Amino acid sequence: MLVASVLVAAASPAFASDVQKPAKVKEVKVCQRVVPTGSIMAVKSCRTQKEWDELSTKSQDTVRQVRDRSASTLGAGSAN
């Protein structure tokens, strides 16, 4: 009888409390020295690589928009 109960216990599915949750992946901070606009002193800025990538993408988009706006403004005035 003891052997039968051990076999049943071994064959039963694990309970939710027995299942281990995957460990959280700790994102590593990347620090860079950044000179803010209007300043001559660099400051240390630490962000995750994902945050640096997002900031870079936003900055590139802003530069692209300003460039396109100025090109369209200059192009419209020089058609005389």
Residue pairs with C-beta under 8 A, 6 or more apart in sequence:
27 48
27 49
27 50
28 48
28 49
29 46
29 47
29 48
30 46
30 47
30 48
30 49
30 52
31 44
31 45
31 46
32 44
32 45
32 46
32 52
33 42
33 43
33 44
33 45
34 42
34 43
34 44
34 45
35 41
35 42
35 43
36 43
47 55
